[in-house]
């Protein structure tokens, strides 16, 4: 169908890379449903032009599900006494990293709750060991730390760090993450960026109380930070949290936010998240056709995988080889292939300043 007159110039402006106002971003998020394919197609063209056709893989190891936080949305929250807790040993983590290296996936993502058992020194020793024994690019996703801790991780050999801001609304953030502050989260992201990490942030879409205005602020924050990777996924209610029972089957809005993120940030690495695949059988492929260019398969050993229960219904079962084989087949259906290269962001962007 043809695009209506007021919408066509806005989509054209976004695809061309012109700066968008907050109101224009909100307008893209609120487009009538009939125009979603046009938005996704524009984002897909920008992805192809700015980031190429290859899909980069990052292998996740979820090494501890212990967390002192009580975030309302997360199954790992401290107050969830129905969860069987675990910590992987250093040897288990290393053996899993080796399996990732054996599949030719170039990056390992070490992810956990904010578990104080893994001190800065312990993480540094683990990073050095993985680096020395596997040669993998190392991404950490272990929460808020001091700038000195982040610097120590960098010196040990960590290359990337993921720290999703979750929501750009200070009020919603404080409600969802009791005792935590959005300002502190953002300052951590600035510290990481200034230390030279390839820095990832991102948000959840479909949170209770979230509006298109808040989502626009999320997108503007991602751009302001100059983030190198953006994890944008749907909120999925966990039955053992205070947000149990809140329905969110709106994959469309998550895909819109992902698409607008591509239009705004151009050459960032944007994963089609596991949560998309949880919400819809073809959710991951839909994400890859709406601007995404990264997939992060979960290589956590099967005995622990189901216990890293941040939200219900997660996928990626089977051996490392099985997971890669299935992804290769899936990607072929949309004419895309896996790249086993590092997948660094083409050009690092300096972060802006907060006003």
ABEGO torsion letter per residue (X at the ends): XBBBAAAAAAAAAAAAGBBBBAAAAAAAAABBAAAAAAAAAAAAAAAAAAAEABBBBBBBBBABABBABABAABAABAABAABBBBBBBAAAAAAAAAAAAAAGBABBBBBBBBBAABBAAAAAAAAAAAAAAAGBBBBBBAEBBBAAAAAAAAAAGBABBBBBAGBABAAAAAAABBGBBAAAAAAAAAAAAAAGBBBBBEBBBGBBGBBAAAAAAAAAAAAAAGBABBBBBBBBBBAABAABGBBBABAAAAAAAAAAAAAAAGABBBBBBAAAAAABAAAAAAAAAAGBABBBBBABBAAAAAABBABBGBBGBEBAAAAAAAAAAAAAAAGBBBBABAGBBABBBBBBBBX
